[in-house]
């Protein structure tokens, strides 16, 4: 099992949202670099970064904090939140982020995901965040009718390196991942699938 610590960034600070609700955020630390170094010191071999402001805005926002983290640690970092065009993906990869996690664009522009997978092989992951089995987009503020399992299959076919699945009802609740849904998605695809809680 790979345990990959997550650092969720809101206004440049480390936070946790309760079920994706921006109004229910709890700040844990004002210094993301300090948190990143702490995780690495405790044995983390990769860090999962989320730009929550970027997810709402539709483009990366916390670039200064992200770049500072990448420069401060000697483990690979992956980033999700707000990357909805090629320029955003290229920009964060140029900062030293190892892998880009695409979410909203997988629902709205799947052909772009395929193009990016071809251009940046092994560096494009797809984050599937779901409520009751259906994919939420735009920082979890909008709900689609797309089934999480179907989107996972489509993204695997388009060349996504991995799928990262989040059950929004479990996120931030400290109740653990939704193993049933995670198992369903993992069994439907031939690429790796990770659960986020």
N, C-alpha and C positions, 0 to 999 in steps of 0.2 A: 504494500500500500504506500502510495506517495501522499504525504501530508504537505500541502503547499499553503503557507500562511497568506492571508489576504490583508491588504492595507487599502481601506476605502477612504478616498480623499474628498473632502468637502470644504471649500474655502481654505485649501492648503493645510487642513488639519485631518488627523486620523479619527474617523467616526464609525459608528454602527447605526444603521437604520433599522427600524422595526418593521418587518414585512414590506420593505421598500418605501416606506412613508418618509418623505423628506422633512415633514413636520415633527417626526418622532426620531430625531437623531440624538445620539449621545457621543460627545467628544471624549476621546480617550487620551489623546496626546496632541499638543500643538506642534510637535517636531517629528515629521514623518521619517526623516533620516535616522533619528535616534531609534525609532521603532524598527525600521528596516535592519539596522545594525544589531539590535537586540535579537531579532528573529534569526539572523545569520549566526550570531554567537551561540544561539541555542540549537543550532544544527540544521536550519532550513537550507535546502539545496536549490530552491527557486522561490521567488516572490510573485504573488498575484496582486497586481495593482488595479484599482478601479477609480476612474475619474468621474465621480458622481455629478459634479458640475457639468462636465463634458457630456454626460449622458442626457442631461436636460437641454443643454445648449445646442447639441448636434455637432460639436467639434471639440477637440481637446482643450481644456481650460487650465488645468493644474500642471502645465508643462514645466514650470520652474521646480516644483516639488518632485515631479517625476524624474527630471534630469538629475537633480541632486541625489535622489535615491540610487539611480543607476550608477552614478559616479562613486557613490560611497560604499557599495557592496560588490563582492566578487562572485556573486551568483547571478544566473540569468533572471530577468524580470519579464513578465508578460503583463499586458495592459489592455483593459477594456474601458469603454465609456466614450461615446461621441464620435467614433471614427466611422464616418459615413461617406467618405470619398477617398480617392487614391492619394491625394495630397496629404491628408491627415495620417494615413497609414505610413506613407514614406517618411513623413516628418518624425513620427515617434520611433520608427526603426532607425532613422539617422541619429536619434538621441542615444541610441544604444539599447533600447528595449528589444528583447530577443524575439517576442511574438506578439502580434496584434490580435485582439479578440473582437470580432465583429458581431453585432446583435441586430439592431434595427434594420440595417442595410440587407441582412440576410432575408428578411421578410419583404422589404420594399424594392430591393434591387438585386435579386439573386444572381443575375448575370454579372454584376460587378464583383461579387464574391468570387465567382469562377475566374474572372480575369485576374484578380489579385492573387488567388491561389496559384495561378500559372506564373505570374510575375515574381512572386515571393514564395517559392516552394518551401513547405515546412514551417512557414512563419505566420500562417493565417489560421486562427482558431475561430470557432463560432460559439458564441454564448447564447444559449437558449434559456430564457427566463419565462416561466409559465405560471399561470393561475388556472387551476382546475383543468390542467392539460393543454390549455391554449396559450400561445405565445403573447407576451406583453412586449411593447416596444417603447421607444423614446423615454428612456429612464424609468421604465415600468409605469409610465403615466397613461399609456394608451393600451387597449386590449385589442387583439386581432382575433380572427376566427381560424387562424392557422394552428393545426395540431402540432405539438412539440415533436412527437415521433416522426411525423411526416416531414417536418422541416429538417430534422436530424438526418434523415435518409437522403433528402435532396442535397444538403450541404456536403455530406460524405461523397456523393456522386460528383459534386463540383470540385472536389479536391481539398476540402478543409482538413487540416492536420489532426485536429481533435475537436470534440464537442465538450463544452462546459455547461452543465445543466443546473439550474437553480429553481427550486419550488419556492415561489415568492411567499407563500403562506408560512413556510418554515424559516425563511431568511431572518436572521437577527433574533430568533426566539429561543435559541439554545436548546432546541428539541431534536437536533440532529437532522440529517438529510432525509428526504422522502425516498427510501430505498426501493419501494415498489415502482415508482415512476422512473427512477434512475435505472433500475434493472430492465424495465421495458424498453427504454431508449438504447441502452447498451446492447441489448439482444437484437435490436433492429438494424444496427450498423456494424461495419467491420473495422471502423477506426476507434481509437480510444475515446472513452466518455468519462468525464470526471464530474462529481457532484459538488456543489457549493452549498454551504449552509451558513 
